[in-house]
Amino acid sequence: MRDEKPYKPQFEGGGISASHSSEHTSGEIDFDSLYLSSYRGLCAYATRYVSIDEAEEIVQDTMLWLWDNWDTIVPEKSVKALLFRIVHNKAVNRIKHNAVLSRVHQQMERNLSQHFESPNFYLDKELLQMLDEALQRLPENLREVFVLSRVEQLSYKDIADRLGITVKAVDNRLARTMKILRKELKDYLPIILALLGAGEIPQ
Amino acid sequence: MNNQKEMNEAKLVAFIDGSLSPEEMAEVEHWYDASDENRKTLEQLYFVLQLHDRCNAVKDVNPERALAALKQKIAQRSAAKRRRSFMTLGRRVMRYAAIVLLLAGVAGLGAYIYYDKNQYCEIVADNSQNKTIVLPDQSTVTLKADSKISFPAKFTEERVVYLDGEALFDVAKRKGAEFVVKAKGAQICVKGTKFNFKAYSACPKIEATLIEGAVDFRTNGHKVAIKPNQKVVYNAESRRMNIVEVDARLDIFGERYFDMEKLGYVINSLEHIYDCKISFADNRIEDIRFTGTVNRNNSLEHTLNIITLTTGTEYKRYGDAVVISK
Protein backbone atom coordinates (compact mmCIF):
# COMPACT_ATOMS: atom_id res chain seq x y z
CA MET A 1 0.00 0.00 0.00
CA ARG A 2 2.82 2.30 0.84
CA ASP A 3 4.33 1.73 -2.59
CA GLU A 4 1.27 2.99 -4.38
CA LYS A 5 1.86 6.49 -3.16
CA PRO A 6 5.10 8.04 -4.32
CA TYR A 7 7.24 8.90 -1.37
CA LYS A 8 7.69 12.61 -1.12
CA PRO A 9 9.93 13.53 1.75
CA GLN A 10 8.57 16.31 3.86
CA PHE A 11 11.99 17.18 5.12
CA GLU A 12 14.65 17.99 2.63
CA GLY A 13 17.49 15.62 3.00
CA GLY A 14 15.09 12.96 4.10
CA GLY A 15 15.64 13.25 7.79
CA ILE A 16 18.01 14.66 10.29
CA SER A 17 20.92 12.47 9.39
CA ALA A 18 22.44 13.09 6.00
CA SER A 19 24.03 9.71 5.67
CA HIS A 20 25.20 6.84 7.72
CA SER A 21 28.61 7.38 9.05
CA SER A 22 31.45 5.15 8.09
CA GLU A 23 33.01 5.56 11.48
CA HIS A 24 32.38 2.00 12.55
CA THR A 25 33.97 0.49 9.51
CA SER A 26 37.51 1.57 10.13
CA GLY A 27 39.67 3.14 12.75
CA GLU A 28 40.02 6.20 10.59
CA ILE A 29 37.23 8.58 9.87
CA ASP A 30 37.65 11.63 7.81
CA PHE A 31 36.52 15.01 9.00
CA ASP A 32 34.26 15.76 6.07
CA SER A 33 32.15 12.66 6.31
CA LEU A 34 31.86 13.00 10.07
CA TYR A 35 30.81 16.60 9.56
CA LEU A 36 28.24 15.80 6.91
CA SER A 37 26.77 12.90 8.81
CA SER A 38 26.39 14.69 12.11
CA TYR A 39 25.79 18.36 11.22
CA ARG A 40 22.04 18.14 10.81
CA GLY A 41 21.58 16.00 13.90
CA LEU A 42 23.71 18.29 16.04
CA CYS A 43 21.70 21.30 14.85
CA ALA A 44 18.44 19.50 15.60
CA TYR A 45 19.70 18.70 19.08
CA ALA A 46 20.72 22.31 19.74
CA THR A 47 17.28 23.56 18.68
CA ARG A 48 15.96 21.96 21.83
CA TYR A 49 17.46 24.98 23.56
CA VAL A 50 18.13 27.71 21.01
CA SER A 51 16.93 29.02 17.65
CA ILE A 52 18.09 27.31 14.49
CA ASP A 53 20.38 30.23 13.66
CA GLU A 54 22.10 30.00 17.00
CA ALA A 55 22.13 26.24 16.68
CA GLU A 56 24.03 26.38 13.40
CA GLU A 57 26.47 28.87 14.89
CA ILE A 58 27.10 26.63 17.88
CA VAL A 59 27.57 23.55 15.73
CA GLN A 60 29.94 25.40 13.42
CA ASP A 61 31.99 26.56 16.44
CA THR A 62 32.09 23.03 17.71
CA MET A 63 33.21 21.70 14.35
CA LEU A 64 35.95 24.29 14.17
CA TRP A 65 37.12 23.11 17.56
CA LEU A 66 37.04 19.55 16.27
CA TRP A 67 39.12 20.59 13.26
CA ASP A 68 41.69 22.25 15.48
CA ASN A 69 41.90 19.32 17.85
CA TRP A 70 41.56 16.57 15.31
CA ASP A 71 45.00 15.14 16.02
CA THR A 72 44.55 15.00 19.75
CA ILE A 73 41.20 13.27 19.61
CA VAL A 74 41.29 9.57 19.04
CA PRO A 75 38.83 9.30 16.21
CA GLU A 76 36.60 6.57 17.37
CA LYS A 77 33.01 5.88 18.09
CA SER A 78 32.81 8.35 20.94
CA VAL A 79 33.53 11.40 18.82
CA LYS A 80 29.87 11.89 18.02
CA ALA A 81 28.89 11.59 21.65
CA LEU A 82 31.57 14.15 22.45
CA LEU A 83 30.23 16.53 19.82
CA PHE A 84 26.72 16.23 21.23
CA ARG A 85 28.11 16.91 24.69
CA ILE A 86 29.89 20.06 23.55
CA VAL A 87 26.91 21.32 21.60
CA HIS A 88 24.72 20.67 24.63
CA ASN A 89 26.95 22.73 26.89
CA LYS A 90 27.26 25.58 24.42
CA ALA A 91 23.50 25.64 23.78
CA VAL A 92 22.57 25.53 27.46
CA ASN A 93 24.97 28.37 28.13
CA ARG A 94 23.18 30.47 25.54
CA ILE A 95 19.76 30.15 27.12
CA LYS A 96 18.92 33.51 28.59
CA HIS A 97 15.98 32.37 30.64
CA ASN A 98 14.83 28.87 31.30
CA ALA A 99 11.23 28.34 30.37
CA VAL A 100 9.40 27.36 33.51
CA LEU A 101 8.23 23.85 32.83
CA SER A 102 5.35 22.26 34.62
CA ARG A 103 5.95 19.33 36.90
CA VAL A 104 4.57 17.00 34.25
CA HIS A 105 6.85 18.46 31.59
CA GLN A 106 9.81 17.86 33.85
CA GLN A 107 8.68 14.35 34.58
CA MET A 108 8.24 13.57 30.88
CA GLU A 109 11.64 15.05 30.13
CA ARG A 110 13.16 12.80 32.77
CA ASN A 111 11.33 9.73 31.52
CA LEU A 112 12.29 10.39 27.92
CA SER A 113 15.73 11.89 28.49
CA GLN A 114 17.49 8.69 27.43
CA HIS A 115 16.04 9.31 23.97
CA PHE A 116 16.29 13.07 23.74
CA GLU A 117 19.84 13.09 25.05
CA SER A 118 20.95 10.29 22.78
CA PRO A 119 22.70 11.09 19.48
CA ASN A 120 20.75 8.25 17.91
CA PHE A 121 17.51 10.13 18.30
CA TYR A 122 18.92 12.80 16.00
CA LEU A 123 20.96 10.60 13.71
CA ASP A 124 18.70 7.60 13.20
CA LYS A 125 17.48 8.03 9.67
CA GLU A 126 14.99 5.20 9.84
CA LEU A 127 12.95 6.66 12.65
CA LEU A 128 12.66 9.97 10.86
CA GLN A 129 11.73 8.34 7.64
CA MET A 130 8.89 6.58 9.43
CA LEU A 131 7.57 9.89 10.68
CA ASP A 132 7.89 11.37 7.21
CA GLU A 133 6.03 8.56 5.62
CA ALA A 134 3.34 8.59 8.27
CA LEU A 135 2.82 12.29 7.61
CA GLN A 136 2.68 11.71 3.87
CA ARG A 137 0.01 9.06 4.30
CA LEU A 138 -2.23 11.38 6.31
CA PRO A 139 -5.41 12.50 4.56
CA GLU A 140 -4.87 15.93 3.08
CA ASN A 141 -7.30 17.72 5.42
CA LEU A 142 -5.50 16.33 8.45
CA ARG A 143 -2.01 17.03 7.22
CA GLU A 144 -3.00 20.59 6.38
CA VAL A 145 -4.04 21.29 9.95
CA PHE A 146 -0.99 19.56 11.36
CA VAL A 147 1.39 21.59 9.20
CA LEU A 148 -0.32 24.89 9.99
CA SER A 149 -0.13 24.06 13.67
CA ARG A 150 3.35 22.56 14.01
CA VAL A 151 5.26 24.15 11.15
CA GLU A 152 3.54 27.49 10.73
CA GLN A 153 2.84 27.62 14.47
CA LEU A 154 -0.62 29.11 14.03
CA SER A 155 -3.10 29.03 16.89
CA TYR A 156 -6.12 26.75 16.57
CA LYS A 157 -8.22 29.87 16.11
CA ASP A 158 -6.04 31.15 13.27
CA ILE A 159 -6.10 27.77 11.58
CA ALA A 160 -9.89 27.72 11.82
CA ASP A 161 -10.08 31.18 10.24
CA ARG A 162 -7.61 30.25 7.55
CA LEU A 163 -9.45 27.08 6.54
CA GLY A 164 -12.96 28.37 7.13
CA ILE A 165 -13.76 25.67 9.67
CA THR A 166 -14.62 25.77 13.35
CA VAL A 167 -12.06 25.63 16.12
CA LYS A 168 -13.75 22.43 17.20
CA ALA A 169 -13.04 20.92 13.78
CA VAL A 170 -9.38 21.97 14.07
CA ASP A 171 -9.29 20.30 17.46
CA ASN A 172 -10.80 17.13 16.09
CA ARG A 173 -8.54 16.94 13.07
CA LEU A 174 -5.43 17.47 15.15
CA ALA A 175 -6.60 14.90 17.67
CA ARG A 176 -7.18 12.38 14.90
CA THR A 177 -3.75 13.13 13.44
CA MET A 178 -2.05 12.54 16.75
CA LYS A 179 -3.84 9.26 17.23
CA ILE A 180 -2.80 8.15 13.75
CA LEU A 181 0.80 9.19 14.23
CA ARG A 182 1.08 7.38 17.53
CA LYS A 183 -0.43 4.30 16.01
CA GLU A 184 1.72 4.41 12.88
CA LEU A 185 4.92 4.99 14.76
CA LYS A 186 4.38 2.44 17.46
CA ASP A 187 5.62 -0.39 15.22
CA TYR A 188 8.79 1.49 14.53
CA LEU A 189 9.38 2.73 18.02
CA PRO A 190 10.38 -0.27 20.06
CA ILE A 191 12.34 2.08 22.27
CA ILE A 192 9.32 3.92 23.50
CA LEU A 193 7.36 0.72 24.01
CA ALA A 194 10.26 -0.84 25.83
CA LEU A 195 10.48 2.18 28.04
CA LEU A 196 6.81 2.44 28.74
CA GLY A 197 6.10 -1.24 28.89
CA ALA A 198 4.24 -3.27 26.33
CA GLY A 199 0.65 -2.40 25.83
CA GLU A 200 -1.80 -1.25 23.29
CA ILE A 201 -2.18 2.36 22.50
CA PRO A 202 -5.69 3.33 23.50
CA GLN A 203 -7.80 3.89 20.46
CA MET B 1 -9.43 6.87 36.01
CA ASN B 2 -11.94 6.41 33.28
CA ASN B 3 -11.75 9.85 31.78
CA GLN B 4 -8.87 9.06 29.45
CA LYS B 5 -11.09 8.82 26.39
CA GLU B 6 -12.56 12.21 27.06
CA MET B 7 -9.21 13.91 26.84
CA ASN B 8 -8.89 15.47 23.42
CA GLU B 9 -5.41 14.93 22.02
CA ALA B 10 -5.38 18.42 20.56
CA LYS B 11 -5.60 19.65 24.13
CA LEU B 12 -2.67 17.41 25.05
CA VAL B 13 -0.68 18.95 22.20
CA ALA B 14 -1.54 22.40 23.53
CA PHE B 15 -0.46 21.24 26.98
CA ILE B 16 2.89 20.08 25.64
CA ASP B 17 3.31 23.43 23.91
CA GLY B 18 2.48 25.22 27.16
CA SER B 19 -0.40 27.14 25.62
CA LEU B 20 -3.17 26.10 27.99
CA SER B 21 -4.74 28.16 30.72
CA PRO B 22 -3.69 27.27 34.29
CA GLU B 23 -7.05 25.57 34.89
CA GLU B 24 -6.76 23.41 31.76
CA MET B 25 -3.15 22.62 32.61
CA ALA B 26 -4.15 21.41 36.05
CA GLU B 27 -6.82 19.29 34.40
CA VAL B 28 -4.29 17.63 32.09
CA GLU B 29 -1.82 17.09 34.91
CA HIS B 30 -4.52 15.43 36.93
CA TRP B 31 -5.39 13.24 33.96
CA TYR B 32 -1.70 12.36 33.43
CA ASP B 33 -1.38 11.21 37.02
CA ALA B 34 -4.57 9.19 36.85
CA SER B 35 -3.21 6.13 35.03
CA ASP B 36 -0.16 4.61 33.42
CA GLU B 37 -2.09 4.48 30.19
CA ASN B 38 -2.64 8.22 30.26
CA ARG B 39 0.97 8.80 31.13
CA LYS B 40 2.02 6.69 28.18
CA THR B 41 -0.30 8.54 25.80
CA LEU B 42 1.06 11.95 26.75
CA GLU B 43 4.68 10.81 26.67
CA GLN B 44 4.22 9.25 23.26
CA LEU B 45 2.73 12.48 21.99
CA TYR B 46 5.60 14.37 23.52
CA PHE B 47 8.04 12.03 21.83
CA VAL B 48 6.40 12.29 18.42
CA LEU B 49 6.18 16.06 18.60
CA GLN B 50 9.79 16.37 19.77
CA LEU B 51 10.86 14.18 16.87
CA HIS B 52 8.84 16.21 14.41
CA ASP B 53 9.83 19.61 15.76
CA ARG B 54 13.55 18.86 15.86
CA CYS B 55 13.36 17.50 12.36
CA ASN B 56 11.33 20.44 11.15
CA ALA B 57 13.74 22.93 12.70
CA VAL B 58 16.60 21.68 10.57
CA LYS B 59 14.69 21.08 7.35
CA ASP B 60 16.39 24.02 5.64
CA VAL B 61 19.83 23.22 6.97
CA ASN B 62 22.39 22.53 4.30
CA PRO B 63 25.36 20.56 5.69
CA GLU B 64 27.33 20.73 2.45
CA ARG B 65 27.13 24.49 2.35
CA ALA B 66 27.95 24.74 6.05
CA LEU B 67 31.00 22.54 5.55
CA ALA B 68 32.14 24.72 2.65
CA ALA B 69 31.71 27.81 4.84
CA LEU B 70 33.77 26.21 7.59
CA LYS B 71 36.54 25.27 5.18
CA GLN B 72 36.64 28.82 3.90
CA LYS B 73 36.85 30.15 7.44
CA ILE B 74 39.72 27.80 8.20
CA ALA B 75 41.51 28.86 5.03
CA GLN B 76 41.10 32.54 5.82
CA ARG B 77 42.28 32.02 9.35
CA SER B 78 45.47 30.29 8.31
CA ALA B 79 46.07 32.99 5.71
CA ALA B 80 45.70 35.59 8.47
CA LYS B 81 48.16 33.60 10.58
CA ARG B 82 50.67 33.64 7.75
CA ARG B 83 50.22 37.38 7.43
CA ARG B 84 50.76 37.87 11.13
CA SER B 85 53.98 35.91 11.21
CA PHE B 86 55.11 37.85 8.19
CA MET B 87 54.37 41.07 10.04
CA THR B 88 56.50 40.04 13.01
CA LEU B 89 59.37 39.21 10.74
CA GLY B 90 58.67 42.41 8.86
CA ARG B 91 58.86 44.40 12.05
CA ARG B 92 62.30 43.03 12.87
CA VAL B 93 63.58 43.79 9.41
CA MET B 94 61.98 47.18 9.62
CA ARG B 95 63.83 48.05 12.81
CA TYR B 96 67.19 47.76 11.08
CA ALA B 97 65.94 49.29 7.89
CA ALA B 98 64.52 52.20 9.82
CA ILE B 99 67.94 53.00 11.32
CA VAL B 100 69.52 53.00 7.89
CA LEU B 101 66.76 55.12 6.46
CA LEU B 102 66.85 57.54 9.37
CA LEU B 103 70.55 58.06 8.79
CA ALA B 104 69.71 58.83 5.20
CA GLY B 105 67.21 61.32 6.48
CA VAL B 106 64.21 59.56 5.08
CA ALA B 107 61.30 58.97 7.37
CA GLY B 108 58.51 56.47 7.00
CA LEU B 109 58.52 52.97 5.72
CA GLY B 110 55.77 50.71 4.60
CA ALA B 111 55.54 47.02 5.04
CA TYR B 112 54.76 45.03 1.98
CA ILE B 113 52.46 42.17 2.39
CA TYR B 114 51.71 39.56 -0.17
CA TYR B 115 48.27 38.13 -0.44
CA ASP B 116 46.73 35.13 -2.05
CA LYS B 117 44.53 35.97 -4.97
CA ASN B 118 40.74 36.11 -4.68
CA GLN B 119 40.82 36.53 -0.96
CA TYR B 120 39.47 39.12 1.34
CA CYS B 121 42.00 40.46 3.77
CA GLU B 122 41.35 41.96 7.13
CA ILE B 123 44.06 43.71 9.05
CA VAL B 124 43.69 44.82 12.61
CA ALA B 125 45.89 47.21 14.55
CA ASP B 126 44.84 46.13 17.99
CA ASN B 127 47.60 47.54 20.16
CA SER B 128 48.89 51.04 20.53
CA GLN B 129 51.22 50.68 17.56
CA ASN B 130 50.26 51.98 14.17
CA LYS B 131 50.43 49.51 11.34
CA THR B 132 51.46 50.50 7.87
CA ILE B 133 50.24 48.29 5.11
CA VAL B 134 50.47 48.41 1.35
CA LEU B 135 47.30 47.66 -0.54
CA PRO B 136 47.30 45.60 -3.73
CA ASP B 137 47.27 48.82 -5.80
CA GLN B 138 50.37 50.15 -3.98
CA SER B 139 48.37 52.63 -1.96
CA THR B 140 49.59 52.77 1.62
CA VAL B 141 47.46 52.81 4.73
CA THR B 142 48.64 53.59 8.21
CA LEU B 143 46.19 52.00 10.61
CA LYS B 144 45.85 53.65 13.99
CA ALA B 145 45.32 51.74 17.23
CA ASP B 146 42.14 49.69 17.59
CA SER B 147 41.37 50.02 13.92
CA LYS B 148 40.48 47.48 11.33
CA ILE B 149 40.56 47.56 7.58
CA SER B 150 39.37 44.97 5.10
CA PHE B 151 39.92 44.84 1.40
CA PRO B 152 40.06 42.31 -1.41
CA ALA B 153 43.47 40.75 -2.00
CA LYS B 154 43.08 41.75 -5.59
CA PHE B 155 41.28 44.90 -6.64
CA THR B 156 39.02 44.71 -9.62
CA GLU B 157 38.13 47.81 -11.60
CA GLU B 158 36.81 49.41 -8.44
CA ARG B 159 38.95 49.84 -5.38
CA VAL B 160 36.81 49.56 -2.27
CA VAL B 161 38.07 49.13 1.28
CA TYR B 162 36.18 49.03 4.57
CA LEU B 163 37.38 50.83 7.63
CA ASP B 164 36.43 50.68 11.28
CA GLY B 165 38.61 53.08 13.18
CA GLU B 166 41.18 55.58 12.01
CA ALA B 167 43.66 55.37 9.19
CA LEU B 168 45.85 57.57 7.06
CA PHE B 169 45.54 56.84 3.36
CA ASP B 170 48.07 57.61 0.69
CA VAL B 171 46.21 56.55 -2.40
CA ALA B 172 48.09 55.59 -5.54
CA LYS B 173 46.79 57.24 -8.68
CA ARG B 174 45.21 54.88 -11.13
CA LYS B 175 43.76 56.03 -14.39
CA GLY B 176 40.00 56.31 -14.25
CA ALA B 177 39.65 54.12 -11.18
CA GLU B 178 38.19 55.58 -8.03
CA PHE B 179 39.36 54.55 -4.62
CA VAL B 180 36.54 54.28 -2.10
CA VAL B 181 36.75 53.98 1.66
CA LYS B 182 33.52 52.92 3.31
CA ALA B 183 32.78 53.28 6.99
CA LYS B 184 29.57 53.54 8.95
CA GLY B 185 27.39 54.48 6.02
CA ALA B 186 29.78 57.22 4.90
CA GLN B 187 32.26 56.93 2.14
CA ILE B 188 35.15 58.81 0.68
CA CYS B 189 35.85 58.67 -3.02
CA VAL B 190 39.21 59.71 -4.35
CA LYS B 191 41.47 59.31 -7.32
CA GLY B 192 44.93 59.78 -5.89
CA THR B 193 45.48 61.63 -2.70
CA LYS B 194 46.50 61.64 0.92
CA PHE B 195 43.92 61.87 3.66
CA ASN B 196 43.06 60.71 7.13
CA PHE B 197 39.77 59.01 7.88
CA LYS B 198 38.46 58.42 11.36
CA ALA B 199 35.28 56.39 11.82
CA TYR B 200 35.18 54.15 14.86
CA SER B 201 32.03 52.09 14.96
CA ALA B 202 31.69 52.82 18.67
CA CYS B 203 31.58 56.60 18.18
CA PRO B 204 29.02 58.56 16.15
CA LYS B 205 31.60 61.07 14.93
CA ILE B 206 33.28 60.60 11.59
CA GLU B 207 36.23 62.80 10.63
CA ALA B 208 38.07 63.06 7.37
CA THR B 209 41.04 65.36 6.88
CA LEU B 210 42.63 65.95 3.53
CA ILE B 211 46.35 66.52 3.17
CA GLU B 212 46.67 66.70 -0.57
CA GLY B 213 44.58 66.02 -3.68
CA ALA B 214 40.80 66.13 -3.68
CA VAL B 215 38.19 63.85 -2.24
CA ASP B 216 34.43 63.53 -2.13
CA PHE B 217 32.85 62.76 1.19
CA ARG B 218 29.49 61.03 0.74
CA THR B 219 26.86 60.04 3.22
CA ASN B 220 23.09 59.68 3.10
CA GLY B 221 22.88 61.24 -0.31
CA HIS B 222 25.04 64.22 0.66
CA LYS B 223 28.18 64.78 -1.27
CA VAL B 224 30.83 67.25 -0.19
CA ALA B 225 34.06 68.01 -1.97
CA ILE B 226 36.93 68.53 0.45
CA LYS B 227 40.05 70.51 -0.32
CA PRO B 228 43.48 70.10 1.22
CA ASN B 229 43.70 71.36 4.80
CA GLN B 230 40.00 70.95 5.27
CA LYS B 231 38.43 68.58 7.70
CA VAL B 232 34.90 67.33 7.47
CA VAL B 233 33.30 66.38 10.76
CA TYR B 234 30.09 64.40 10.48
CA ASN B 235 27.92 63.14 13.31
CA ALA B 236 26.15 59.96 12.24
CA GLU B 237 23.53 60.39 14.96
CA SER B 238 22.55 64.02 14.55
CA ARG B 239 23.47 63.94 10.86
CA ARG B 240 25.19 67.28 11.19
CA MET B 241 28.11 68.01 9.01
CA ASN B 242 30.80 70.66 9.43
CA ILE B 243 33.78 71.59 7.34
CA VAL B 244 36.68 73.10 9.25
CA GLU B 245 39.89 74.64 7.99
CA VAL B 246 42.87 72.92 9.58
CA ASP B 247 46.56 72.40 9.22
CA ALA B 248 46.15 68.86 8.01
CA ARG B 249 49.62 67.65 9.00
CA LEU B 250 49.33 69.24 12.38
CA ASP B 251 45.86 67.82 12.77
CA ILE B 252 46.81 64.30 11.80
CA PHE B 253 50.40 63.90 12.92
CA GLY B 254 50.53 66.67 15.52
CA GLU B 255 53.53 67.99 13.72
CA ARG B 256 54.50 70.91 11.61
CA TYR B 257 57.32 70.85 9.15
CA PHE B 258 59.20 74.05 8.40
CA ASP B 259 61.39 74.35 5.35
CA MET B 260 63.74 77.33 5.53
CA GLU B 261 61.01 79.40 7.14
CA LYS B 262 61.73 82.72 8.86
CA LEU B 263 61.66 82.47 12.66
CA GLY B 264 58.99 85.19 12.74
CA TYR B 265 56.67 82.81 10.91
CA VAL B 266 57.72 79.75 12.92
CA ILE B 267 57.12 81.54 16.21
CA ASN B 268 53.65 82.49 15.00
CA SER B 269 52.80 78.82 14.58
CA LEU B 270 54.27 77.92 17.95
CA GLU B 271 52.06 80.54 19.61
CA HIS B 272 49.06 78.75 18.16
CA ILE B 273 50.24 75.28 18.99
CA TYR B 274 51.26 76.00 22.56
CA ASP B 275 48.94 78.91 23.25
CA CYS B 276 51.74 81.16 24.54
CA LYS B 277 53.29 84.53 23.74
CA ILE B 278 56.70 84.60 22.09
CA SER B 279 58.65 87.73 21.23
CA PHE B 280 62.10 88.64 19.98
CA ALA B 281 64.66 90.68 21.88
CA ASP B 282 65.90 91.92 18.53
CA ASN B 283 63.88 92.34 15.32
CA ARG B 284 66.69 90.91 13.19
CA ILE B 285 66.16 87.46 14.75
CA GLU B 286 62.81 87.25 12.94
CA ASP B 287 64.62 86.80 9.64
CA ILE B 288 66.75 83.82 10.70
CA ARG B 289 65.70 80.71 8.75
CA PHE B 290 64.65 77.47 10.44
CA THR B 291 64.30 74.00 8.93
CA GLY B 292 62.84 71.15 10.98
CA THR B 293 59.80 69.54 12.45
CA VAL B 294 57.91 70.70 15.48
CA ASN B 295 55.72 68.15 17.23
CA ARG B 296 52.79 69.26 19.30
CA ASN B 297 53.27 66.25 21.55
CA ASN B 298 56.63 67.59 22.74
CA SER B 299 56.82 70.18 25.48
CA LEU B 300 57.32 73.87 24.64
CA GLU B 301 60.77 73.69 26.27
CA HIS B 302 61.77 70.79 24.08
CA THR B 303 60.61 72.58 20.95
CA LEU B 304 62.26 75.85 21.92
CA ASN B 305 65.49 73.97 22.61
CA ILE B 306 65.44 72.50 19.10
CA ILE B 307 64.77 75.87 17.49
CA THR B 308 67.27 77.87 19.49
CA LEU B 309 70.04 75.28 19.26
CA THR B 310 69.73 74.98 15.48
CA THR B 311 69.48 78.74 14.91
CA GLY B 312 72.16 79.83 17.37
CA THR B 313 69.71 81.75 19.53
CA GLU B 314 68.58 81.37 23.12
CA TYR B 315 65.34 81.81 25.02
CA LYS B 316 64.10 82.85 28.40
CA ARG B 317 60.69 82.05 29.88
CA TYR B 318 58.70 84.44 31.96
CA GLY B 319 55.53 82.51 32.80
CA ASP B 320 53.50 82.31 29.59
CA ALA B 321 55.78 84.71 27.81
CA VAL B 322 58.95 83.69 26.01
CA VAL B 323 61.66 85.96 24.74
CA ILE B 324 64.17 84.82 22.14
CA SER B 325 67.47 86.55 21.89
CA LYS B 326 70.74 86.10 20.06
Interface residues (C-beta under 8 A of the other chain):
Chain A: Q10 F11 E12 G13 G15 I16 A18 D32 Y35 L36 Y39 R40 C43 A44 Y45 T47 R48 I52 A55 E56 V59 Q60 M63 L64 W67 A99 L101 S102 R103 V104 H105 M108 N111 L112 H115 F116 F121 Y122 L127 L128 L131 L135 S149 R150 V151 S155 Y156 V170 D171 N172 L174 A175 M178 K179 L181 R182 L185 K186 L189 I192 L196 G197 G199 I201 P202
Chain B: Q4 K5 N8 E9 A10 K11 L12 V13 A14 F15 I16 G18 S19 M25 V28 E29 Y32 D36 E37 R39 K40 T41 L42 E43 Q44 L45 Y46 F47 V48 L49 Q50 L51 H52 D53 R54 C55 N56 A57 V58 K59 D60 V61 P63 E64 A66 L67 A69 L70 K73 I74
